[in-house]
Each structure stands twice: as C-alpha cells, then as structure tokens.
C-alpha cells in the first residue's frame, strides 16, 4: 500500500474497469494515484511475488502471480501490490483489463504513512469481494498479518509466515522476506 493523492474526480468506476490507469486506484468515487513507493517497498514486493511464483511452479501448479494489477471490489477499483490468480480464474478472466473481483490471494505492503484502519478496511474489502486470503506486510515493525474470512494471524520476527487457504503449504521465514 502506498501514499495516495487525488488525481481526477470525474472518472467513474466503469472507466477504471474498462481502462485502468497505471499506479492508480478508484476509491470513494475518485481516481487516486498510488505514489511514494520506496526501494524497500519494491524489494519486498518483488521477493514476495517471486516466492509465491517459485512455490507455485515447484508444485507444478498453474495460475499467475501479478504485481500492481487492477481488480474491482464490491466498492472500489484496487491494485494490490502482489496477487495470485488461480488457473480457473486465469481461463475465465485472463484477458480482461481489470479482474471483476478480488484476487483469491493478495498482499499489500504497508508504508509508514498508511493509516492502520484504512489498511484493515482494504483487506476486509478484498475478502468481501471474492478474496480468500490477504497478507498485510508491515516492513517497519517487521510484522505480517494473514487474514481470511474466519481468522487473522500475526507473524513477527523469527517466525515462519504461511498461507492459510490459497497456495496451501507455502511458507517463508519472515526475516528472509523482510531482509
């Protein structure tokens, strides 16, 4: 997740879905630019995407891993930092400009300027829109929250973070992910 600034207020959700602008989200009726990405944010985003992809390939599993790709939730147009799309959903929606639901598994890398309540509401929004599992990565505090419909788990330094519902069996040492 990144710092956001208002870019345009006469851009509809339908406009976003049809032609999603890069590094943008459609939030509360307004097109918002995601900015403020740091080197650390980009590094963690890349590591997590690579780890999920390597694990998926090691299982011989299909599906795709994405970064900064648009989806439509029940309320907004979002772009999670990292996302996994199952083979079934790739077959169904792989050629769309915007996924018409949340990704089954997605992650947000939280910046120091993000408001905690907003980050948690965004995770809830993903889950209410077809998502099954959301990872919230807090680089500064060295925490990862894994949230599903039924539970929220907190992982801290020295612990192994693991998926709960999607890409089952994946795990990574939190310190390696945030190194």
N, C-alpha and C positions, 0 to 999 in steps of 0.2 A: 504494500500500500504506500502511496506517496502523497505528498502535499498536493492539494488541488486548488486550481484557480478558475474562476468563471471565464469562459471564452465567448459563449454565444447563448442567448436566451430565447431565440426563435427557431430552435432546432428541435423537431419532435422525436419521440421515441421511435416512431416508424422510420424517420430519416436515419436515425442511428442504426437501426436494424438493417436497413437496406444498404447503407454505405457508411460503415463505422470509421470515423477518422482515427488515425494512429494516435496512441497515447492519450485517448480521451475516454470518458465515461459520461453517460447521460444520467444525471442524478436530480431528483426532485424537479423535473421539468426543465433542466438546464444542461447544456453541454459544458462539461468540466474538463479542463486539461490536467492530466496527471504529470506533475513535474517534481523536481527535487531528487531524482534518483542519484544515489551515490555509488561510488565504486564498490563499496561493501555490499550494498543492496544488490547490485548487478552480479557480483560474485556469488552470493548466496542463492540468488535466483537461478543462475547457471548450474551451480552444484546440485541443487535440489532437482532441477529438470533432468540433469544428466544421471543422477542416482535413480530416479524413478524410471527413466528410459532404459538404463543398463539392467535394472531388475526385471522390467517387463520383457526385455529381449532374452535374459537368462532363462526365463520360463517358457520361451517360445510363444509368448502371448502377443497378440495383435493389439491394435489401438494406437493412439498417438498422444505424445506429450507436446504441449504448447507453452509458449510464454507470451504474455501480453496479448491475449486473443479475446475478441468480444463475445459476450453471451448476453442473453436477455433474461432477466429475472422476472418475477411477477410484477415488480415495481419499476425497475431501472434497466439501464444498459451498462453492463460492467465489463471489466477486463482484468481477470485475476492474473497475478504475477506468474503463477505456474498452474497448469491444468492438465488433467488426463481425460481423454475421451475413449470410451470403450469401443471395441470393434463394431458392435451393433449400431452405436450412435454415429461412428465414422461413416458406415454404409448409408445410414439414413440422412445425415446432415453434413457430411464431409465437404460438400461443395457450396454450402451456404456462406453468405458473407458474415453472418452472425449466428451462433448457436442459439436456437429459440428457447433454451432452458439453461439452467446452471450445469456446469461440468460435474460429473459424478465425484471427482476428486479435484480439489483446487487448493492453492496456497496463496496467502498474502504475506509479504514481507513488510513488517510494521516499522515505520520510521519514528524517530523520537518526537516528531511534531504531531503524530496522529493522536486523536482523542480515543481513549480506550472504548468508551461506549459506542462510538461510531464503528470501530473495528469489529466489535462483537455483534452489532446490528447487521453489519455487512455479512458476517458469517451466517447469522440466522437467515438472512435474505437468501443466500445461496442454498441453504438447506430447505427452505420453504419453496424453492423453485426447481426441484429435481436433483439437487446436490445430495450426496450421501455422506461426504466427509470433507471437512475443511481444516487445513493447517494454518495456524496463525504463528508466524515466526517473529520473535522479538530479539533481534540481534544484540541490542544494548544490554538487556537484562539476562540474555542467554537462556531464554525460555522458548518452548514450543508448546502451543495448545493444539490438541487434536479434538475436534468437535464433530459429533454425529448427532442424529436426531435424539438419541437416548442418553448420551453422555458427553462429558467434557473432561479430557485428561490433560494434566500439566506435566511436562517433562522439563528437567533442569540439567545443569552442567553435570557431567558424569553419567547421565542416564542414556538409555537407548530409546529412541523415538520409533514407534512402529505404526503402520497403518492399521485401521480397525475394521473397515468394511470394503475398501476398494484397493486393488493391488495387494491383496492379503498376503501376509508373510514378509512384506518389505520392512526393513528396519535399518537405522543408521545411528551411529553414536552422535549425540547432539553436539559434542565438542568438535567432531570432524566436520559436521555440516557448517558450523559457525566459525571454524578456524580461519 
